């Protein structure tokens, strides 16, 4: 096995780092380190970058493995888009506007909207909530009172992490209907769990930050191009321009600290020696690579559960949806997105259904899912009733996110480990956010910040200013 030094810099110069993992966390850490003058090698076992937010080819289409969105309050991910030159390809709504269709109501009375006005918090949502047809007048009033109570919580309070959100909602007068038609409508998509399965601390963070911090905080953004254009192609170009050496199809087999304080990173056939390592891989993979003593209780990583997301893809021979997206009540369907233009489809329409908290469906056969969801789409979208289905397929992410269960906060480690020169990144680390693209980027920022401090390198202001803005 050959040994490779990462540069000609003298030993102890503090200018070398290896980032293990090419998802959003790893790419962010690599860019931040390189921007501060550190020489970086990024190692990714897959043939592409982007982690679990990626694209692939199916026939003539470019398909995302799942629909990913972000909010205006996601300052770190917005920085990431700007840093890779992708902001124009994933624009935000000018103003929050979410069509909500309730199939339990008669046709003609099914549509409601959640949207904001240009007013201060909490008045920005007052008119929308007052007119929201999927809740009774009394339920709407109780939602307002619960929102104000939620605004008074401190998401960092460890006592909140031990409680479940559903019980808190019940204690604050929220009916099962209010939970279904409002709280879970937002919470399932952002937390990947229903209210009773979610930590109150994480739920409070989501709702306080997204709906109760700034009038525009919850405006929705999404990629108008395949995710691979952003998280692989543009990310790789940014890494190349920053001087990062990126190696895909390169799986790290072990990490060890040498007697002189440097690190050895083993990959098949060679060893890379470096001053610092950022381990930006899923928690179970991180557990397998951590050297002894790096964490006080490494077994806690194995206690962080995972939650699946199922994505149902349907291609019709004609246009059946005339809005970019909608969400639904009274049906198994959760969120429906139009991915026609992004996929390259020239005729007809391509819809993607994003089904979070999909534990009961994630392993069901495609035929069973087709039998369930095509009739539901006919109920939801009248235009599908005379349309031909040109293609139907599913993508499954069985470990799409960490499970945001009560108590998960105490299991999530920070960026620093007990092993000098070794840092952790990933949406599952202690960012304060649920498992989102925002959490992944923030974790990369934290890991890079910790590494730069130890290496004696200056923090690049254009990156770390986002922390101050947040």
C-alpha positions as CSV (number, residue, x, y, z in Angstrom):
1,X,0.0,0.0,0.0
2,X,1.4,3.4,-1.0
3,X,1.5,6.4,1.3
4,X,0.6,9.8,-0.1
5,X,1.3,13.2,1.4
6,X,-1.3,15.7,0.2
7,X,1.1,18.4,-0.7
8,X,4.6,19.7,-0.6
9,X,3.9,21.9,2.4
10,X,6.2,21.3,5.4
11,X,5.1,19.0,8.1
12,X,3.1,20.8,10.8
13,X,2.1,23.6,8.5
14,X,-1.6,23.0,9.3
15,X,-2.7,23.4,5.7
16,X,-4.0,19.9,4.8
17,X,-7.4,18.4,5.3
18,X,-9.3,15.3,4.0
19,X,-13.1,15.4,3.9
20,X,-14.7,12.0,3.8
21,X,-18.2,12.2,2.2
22,X,-19.4,14.2,-0.8
23,X,-22.9,15.1,0.3
24,X,-23.9,18.7,1.0
25,X,-22.2,18.6,4.4
26,X,-18.9,17.3,2.9
27,X,-19.0,19.7,0.0
28,X,-19.7,22.6,2.3
29,X,-16.8,21.7,4.6
30,X,-14.4,21.3,1.7
31,X,-15.3,24.7,0.1
32,X,-15.1,26.4,3.5
33,X,-11.7,25.0,4.2
34,X,-10.4,25.7,0.7
35,X,-11.6,29.2,0.8
36,X,-9.5,29.7,4.0
37,X,-6.4,28.5,2.2
38,X,-6.4,24.9,3.3
39,X,-5.4,22.3,0.8
40,X,-8.3,19.8,0.6
41,X,-9.0,16.4,-0.7
42,X,-12.6,15.3,-0.9
43,X,-13.3,11.5,-1.0
44,X,-16.7,10.1,-2.0
45,X,-17.5,6.4,-2.3
46,X,-20.3,6.9,-4.9
47,X,-19.7,7.9,-8.5
48,X,-21.3,11.3,-7.9
49,X,-21.6,14.1,-5.3
50,X,-24.8,15.2,-3.6
51,X,-25.5,12.5,-1.1
52,X,-29.2,11.8,-0.9
53,X,-30.2,14.8,-3.0
54,X,-29.3,13.5,-6.5
55,X,-30.6,12.8,-10.0
56,X,-30.4,9.8,-12.4
57,X,-31.5,9.0,-16.0
58,X,-34.6,7.0,-16.8
59,X,-35.1,6.7,-20.5
60,X,-35.1,10.2,-21.8
61,X,-35.8,11.8,-18.5
62,X,-33.5,13.2,-15.8
63,X,-35.2,12.2,-12.5
64,X,-34.5,13.4,-8.9
65,X,-34.5,10.6,-6.4
66,X,-36.9,12.8,-4.3
67,X,-38.4,16.2,-4.2
68,X,-36.3,18.6,-2.1
69,X,-37.4,22.1,-1.1
70,X,-36.0,24.8,1.1
71,X,-37.3,28.0,2.8
72,X,-36.2,31.6,2.8
73,X,-35.0,31.1,6.4
74,X,-32.5,28.5,5.2
75,X,-29.7,30.9,5.1
76,X,-26.9,28.3,5.0
77,X,-28.4,26.4,2.0
78,X,-29.0,29.7,0.3
79,X,-25.3,30.6,0.8
80,X,-24.4,27.2,-0.6
81,X,-26.5,27.8,-3.8
82,X,-24.8,31.2,-4.2
83,X,-21.4,29.7,-3.6
84,X,-21.8,27.1,-6.4
85,X,-23.5,29.6,-8.7
86,X,-26.9,27.9,-8.5
87,X,-29.2,30.4,-6.9
88,X,-31.0,31.3,-10.1
89,X,-31.7,27.6,-10.8
90,X,-33.5,27.2,-7.5
91,X,-35.5,30.4,-6.9
92,X,-37.8,31.2,-4.0
93,X,-41.5,32.1,-4.2
94,X,-42.0,35.8,-4.1
95,X,-44.4,35.1,-1.2
96,X,-45.5,31.9,0.5
97,X,-48.5,30.4,-1.3
98,X,-49.4,26.7,-0.8
99,X,-52.6,25.3,-2.4
100,X,-54.2,22.7,0.0
101,X,-56.9,20.4,-1.5
102,X,-59.2,18.5,0.9
103,X,-60.8,15.4,-0.8
104,X,-63.2,15.0,2.1
105,X,-65.1,18.0,0.8
106,X,-67.4,18.2,-2.2
107,X,-65.9,19.2,-5.5
108,X,-65.8,22.9,-5.9
109,X,-65.2,23.4,-2.1
110,X,-61.9,21.5,-1.8
111,X,-59.3,24.2,-2.3
112,X,-57.8,26.3,0.5
113,X,-54.5,28.2,0.6
114,X,-51.8,28.9,3.1
115,X,-50.2,32.2,2.2
116,X,-48.7,35.3,3.8
117,X,-49.3,39.0,3.5
118,X,-46.6,41.7,3.6
119,X,-47.3,42.4,7.3
120,X,-45.2,41.9,10.5
121,X,-45.2,38.6,12.3
122,X,-47.7,37.1,13.3
123,X,-50.1,39.3,11.3
124,X,-48.5,38.0,8.0
125,X,-50.5,34.8,8.4
126,X,-53.6,36.1,10.1
127,X,-55.8,36.7,7.0
128,X,-54.8,33.3,5.5
129,X,-55.6,31.5,8.8
130,X,-58.9,33.3,9.3
131,X,-60.0,32.2,5.8
132,X,-58.5,28.7,5.9
133,X,-61.5,26.5,5.0
134,X,-60.2,23.2,6.3
135,X,-60.6,24.2,9.9
136,X,-63.6,25.4,11.9
137,X,-63.7,28.9,13.2
138,X,-63.0,27.6,16.8
139,X,-60.1,25.5,15.5
140,X,-58.6,28.5,13.8
141,X,-58.7,30.5,17.0
142,X,-57.1,27.8,19.0
143,X,-54.4,27.4,16.3
144,X,-53.5,31.1,16.8
145,X,-53.2,30.7,20.6
146,X,-51.0,27.6,20.2
147,X,-48.8,29.4,17.7
148,X,-48.2,32.2,20.2
149,X,-47.4,29.6,22.9
150,X,-45.0,27.9,20.6
151,X,-43.3,31.2,19.9
152,X,-42.5,31.4,23.6
153,X,-40.6,28.1,23.7
154,X,-36.9,27.8,23.6
155,X,-36.0,25.0,21.1
156,X,-32.6,24.6,22.8
157,X,-34.2,23.7,26.1
158,X,-33.3,20.0,26.6
159,X,-36.7,19.5,28.4
160,X,-38.4,20.1,25.1
161,X,-36.3,17.5,23.4
162,X,-37.7,14.8,25.8
163,X,-41.4,15.6,24.9
164,X,-43.3,14.8,21.8
165,X,-45.0,17.5,19.8
166,X,-48.3,15.8,19.5
167,X,-48.9,15.7,23.2
168,X,-48.0,19.4,23.5
169,X,-50.5,20.2,20.7
170,X,-53.2,18.2,22.5
171,X,-52.5,20.0,25.7
172,X,-52.8,23.3,23.9
173,X,-56.2,22.6,22.5
174,X,-55.4,21.3,19.1
175,X,-58.0,18.9,17.7
176,X,-57.0,15.8,15.6
177,X,-58.4,17.7,12.6
178,X,-56.1,20.7,13.3
179,X,-53.1,18.5,13.6
180,X,-53.9,16.8,10.3
181,X,-54.9,19.9,8.4
182,X,-52.2,22.3,9.6
183,X,-49.5,21.1,12.0
184,X,-48.8,17.8,10.3
185,X,-49.2,19.3,6.9
186,X,-46.1,21.4,7.6
187,X,-44.4,19.1,10.2
188,X,-44.4,15.8,8.3
189,X,-42.8,17.5,5.3
190,X,-40.1,19.2,7.4
191,X,-39.5,16.7,10.2
192,X,-40.3,13.4,8.4
193,X,-42.5,12.4,11.3
194,X,-46.1,12.9,12.5
195,X,-46.5,15.2,15.5
196,X,-46.7,12.4,18.1
197,X,-43.4,10.9,16.8
198,X,-41.5,14.2,16.8
199,X,-39.4,15.9,19.4
200,X,-41.1,19.1,20.7
201,X,-37.7,20.8,20.6
202,X,-37.3,20.1,16.8
203,X,-40.9,21.0,16.1
204,X,-40.6,24.2,18.0
205,X,-37.5,25.1,16.0
206,X,-39.2,24.4,12.7
207,X,-42.4,26.4,13.4
208,X,-40.7,29.3,15.3
209,X,-38.1,29.7,12.6
210,X,-40.2,29.1,9.5
211,X,-43.5,30.7,10.5
212,X,-42.9,33.0,13.5
213,X,-39.6,34.6,13.0
214,X,-39.8,36.8,9.9
215,X,-42.7,37.4,7.4
216,X,-40.9,35.8,4.5
217,X,-39.2,33.0,6.4
218,X,-41.4,30.2,5.0
219,X,-41.4,31.3,1.4
220,X,-40.6,28.1,-0.5
221,X,-37.8,27.5,-3.0
222,X,-37.0,24.4,-5.1
223,X,-34.8,23.5,-8.0
224,X,-36.1,24.1,-11.5
225,X,-33.3,21.9,-12.8
226,X,-32.3,18.3,-11.8
227,X,-30.7,18.2,-8.4
228,X,-27.6,16.7,-10.0
229,X,-27.1,19.9,-11.9
230,X,-26.7,21.7,-8.5
231,X,-25.3,19.2,-6.1
232,X,-23.0,17.3,-8.4
233,X,-22.1,19.3,-11.6
234,X,-22.1,22.9,-10.1
235,X,-20.7,21.7,-6.8
236,X,-17.8,19.9,-8.5
237,X,-17.0,23.0,-10.6
238,X,-16.9,25.1,-7.5
239,X,-14.7,22.6,-5.8
240,X,-12.4,22.5,-8.8
241,X,-12.2,26.3,-8.9
242,X,-11.4,26.4,-5.1
243,X,-8.5,23.9,-5.7
244,X,-10.1,21.0,-4.0
245,X,-9.0,17.6,-5.3
246,X,-12.2,15.5,-5.6
247,X,-12.1,11.8,-5.9
248,X,-15.3,9.8,-6.4
249,X,-15.6,6.0,-6.3
250,X,-13.1,6.2,-3.4
251,X,-14.3,4.6,-0.2
252,X,-12.4,5.2,3.0
253,X,-11.8,2.0,5.0
254,X,-10.2,3.4,8.2
255,X,-8.9,6.4,10.0
256,X,-6.0,6.5,12.5
257,X,-4.0,9.2,14.3
258,X,-0.3,9.0,13.9
259,X,2.3,9.6,16.6
260,X,3.2,13.1,15.2
261,X,-0.4,14.2,15.5
262,X,-1.2,13.8,11.8
263,X,-3.9,11.5,10.4
264,X,-3.8,8.5,8.1
265,X,-6.8,8.0,5.9
266,X,-6.9,4.5,4.3
267,X,-8.5,3.9,0.9
268,X,-8.0,0.8,-1.2
269,X,-4.4,0.6,-2.3
270,X,-3.0,3.7,-0.5
271,X,-2.9,5.9,2.6
272,X,-3.4,9.6,2.7
273,X,-1.7,11.6,5.4
274,X,-3.2,14.9,6.5
275,X,-3.5,17.4,9.4
276,X,-7.3,17.2,9.7
277,X,-10.2,15.0,8.8
278,X,-13.8,16.0,8.4
279,X,-16.0,12.9,8.6
280,X,-19.2,13.8,6.7
281,X,-21.0,10.5,6.3
282,X,-24.2,9.0,7.8
283,X,-24.1,8.2,11.5
284,X,-23.7,4.4,11.2
285,X,-20.9,4.8,8.7
286,X,-19.3,7.4,11.0
287,X,-19.5,4.9,13.9
288,X,-17.7,2.3,11.9
289,X,-14.8,4.7,11.0
290,X,-14.4,6.5,14.3
291,X,-11.1,5.5,16.1
292,X,-11.3,4.5,19.7
293,X,-11.8,7.4,22.1
294,X,-13.0,9.9,19.5
295,X,-16.4,10.2,21.2
296,X,-17.3,9.6,24.8
297,X,-20.2,7.4,24.0
298,X,-20.0,6.4,20.3
299,X,-22.7,3.8,20.7
300,X,-25.2,6.7,20.8
301,X,-24.7,7.1,17.1
302,X,-26.4,3.7,16.6
303,X,-29.3,4.9,18.7
304,X,-30.2,7.7,16.2
305,X,-33.0,6.1,14.3
306,X,-33.8,6.7,10.6
307,X,-37.0,7.5,8.8
308,X,-37.9,6.7,5.2
309,X,-39.3,8.8,2.3
310,X,-41.1,7.3,-0.6
311,X,-41.4,9.1,-3.9
312,X,-44.0,8.1,-6.5
313,X,-43.4,9.2,-10.1
314,X,-46.1,9.4,-12.7
315,X,-45.8,10.5,-16.4
316,X,-49.1,11.4,-18.1
317,X,-49.7,12.0,-21.8
318,X,-51.1,15.5,-21.1
319,X,-51.1,18.3,-18.6
320,X,-53.2,17.4,-15.5
321,X,-51.9,19.9,-12.9
322,X,-51.8,23.7,-13.6
323,X,-49.8,24.8,-10.5
324,X,-46.2,24.0,-9.6
325,X,-47.2,22.0,-6.5
326,X,-50.0,21.3,-4.1
327,X,-50.6,19.4,-0.9
328,X,-53.6,17.2,-0.1
329,X,-55.8,16.1,2.8
330,X,-58.2,13.2,3.0
331,X,-56.0,11.0,0.8
332,X,-52.7,9.1,1.2
333,X,-51.2,11.7,-1.2
334,X,-49.1,14.3,0.6
335,X,-47.4,16.7,-1.8
336,X,-47.5,16.7,-5.6
337,X,-44.9,18.5,-7.7
338,X,-44.7,19.2,-11.4
339,X,-41.3,18.1,-12.6
340,X,-42.0,18.2,-16.3
341,X,-39.6,21.0,-17.4
342,X,-36.8,20.0,-15.0
343,X,-36.8,16.4,-16.2
344,X,-36.6,17.3,-19.9
345,X,-40.0,15.9,-20.8
346,X,-41.3,17.4,-24.0
347,X,-44.8,16.0,-24.2
348,X,-47.3,15.4,-21.4
349,X,-46.7,16.0,-17.7
350,X,-44.5,14.4,-15.1
351,X,-45.6,14.5,-11.5
352,X,-43.6,13.5,-8.4
353,X,-45.4,12.7,-5.2
354,X,-43.3,13.1,-2.0
355,X,-44.5,10.8,0.8
356,X,-42.7,11.5,4.1
357,X,-42.9,9.3,7.2
358,X,-43.5,6.4,4.8
359,X,-42.7,3.5,7.2
360,X,-45.8,1.6,6.2
361,X,-45.2,1.9,2.5
362,X,-41.5,2.0,1.9
363,X,-41.2,-1.7,1.0
364,X,-44.5,-2.2,-0.8
365,X,-44.3,-3.5,-4.4
366,X,-44.6,-1.1,-7.2
367,X,-47.8,-2.8,-8.4
368,X,-49.5,-2.2,-5.0
369,X,-48.4,1.4,-5.0
370,X,-49.7,1.9,-8.5
371,X,-53.0,0.4,-7.6
372,X,-53.2,2.8,-4.6
373,X,-52.0,6.1,-5.9
374,X,-53.3,6.3,-9.5
375,X,-57.0,6.3,-8.2
376,X,-56.0,8.8,-5.6
377,X,-54.6,11.1,-8.2
378,X,-57.8,10.7,-10.2
379,X,-59.7,11.9,-7.1
380,X,-57.3,14.7,-6.5
381,X,-56.7,16.0,-10.1
382,X,-59.8,15.7,-12.4
383,X,-57.6,16.1,-15.5
384,X,-56.0,12.7,-14.9
385,X,-59.3,10.9,-15.4
386,X,-59.0,10.9,-19.2
387,X,-55.2,10.8,-19.3
388,X,-53.0,7.9,-20.2
389,X,-50.2,6.9,-17.8
390,X,-47.0,6.7,-19.9
391,X,-44.8,5.7,-17.0
392,X,-45.1,4.9,-13.3
393,X,-42.2,4.2,-11.0
394,X,-41.0,4.7,-7.4
395,X,-37.8,5.7,-5.7
396,X,-37.2,4.7,-2.1
397,X,-34.9,6.3,0.5
398,X,-35.2,3.9,3.4
399,X,-32.8,6.0,5.6
400,X,-33.7,9.4,4.1
401,X,-33.3,11.3,7.4
402,X,-32.6,10.7,11.0
403,X,-35.8,10.1,13.0
404,X,-36.6,13.2,15.0
405,X,-38.0,11.3,17.9
406,X,-38.2,12.7,21.4
407,X,-34.7,12.4,23.0
408,X,-32.8,12.4,19.8
409,X,-31.1,15.7,20.7
410,X,-29.0,14.1,23.4
411,X,-27.7,11.6,20.9
412,X,-26.5,14.1,18.2
413,X,-22.8,15.0,18.6
414,X,-21.3,18.3,17.8
415,X,-18.6,18.9,15.2
416,X,-15.6,18.5,17.6
417,X,-14.5,15.1,18.7
418,X,-12.1,14.1,21.5
419,X,-9.5,13.2,18.9
420,X,-7.6,16.4,17.9
421,X,-7.9,17.0,14.2
422,X,-11.1,14.9,13.7
423,X,-14.4,16.6,13.1
424,X,-18.0,15.4,12.3
425,X,-20.5,16.8,9.8
426,X,-23.8,15.6,8.5
427,X,-27.5,16.6,8.9
428,X,-27.6,14.2,11.9
429,X,-25.1,16.1,14.0
430,X,-26.1,18.8,16.5
431,X,-27.1,21.6,14.3
432,X,-30.4,22.4,16.0
433,X,-32.3,21.6,12.8
434,X,-34.1,18.5,11.6
435,X,-32.6,16.4,8.8
436,X,-32.8,19.0,6.0
437,X,-30.4,20.4,3.4
438,X,-30.1,23.4,5.7
439,X,-28.9,21.1,8.5
440,X,-26.4,19.4,6.3
441,X,-24.8,22.7,5.1
442,X,-24.8,24.1,8.6
443,X,-23.0,21.0,9.8
444,X,-20.3,21.5,7.2
445,X,-19.9,25.1,8.3
446,X,-19.5,24.0,11.9
447,X,-17.0,21.3,11.1
448,X,-14.9,23.7,8.9
449,X,-15.0,26.3,11.6
450,X,-13.7,23.9,14.2
451,X,-11.0,22.7,11.9
452,X,-9.9,26.1,10.9
453,X,-9.6,27.1,14.5
454,X,-7.3,24.2,15.3
455,X,-5.3,24.7,12.1
456,X,-4.8,28.4,12.9
457,X,-6.4,29.5,9.6
458,X,-8.6,32.6,9.3
459,X,-12.4,32.1,8.9
460,X,-13.6,33.3,5.4
461,X,-16.1,36.0,6.3
462,X,-18.3,35.4,3.3
463,X,-19.2,32.0,4.6
464,X,-19.4,32.6,8.3
465,X,-21.4,35.8,8.0
466,X,-24.4,33.5,7.4
467,X,-24.2,32.5,11.1
468,X,-24.4,36.1,12.2
469,X,-27.3,36.7,9.8
470,X,-29.1,33.7,11.2
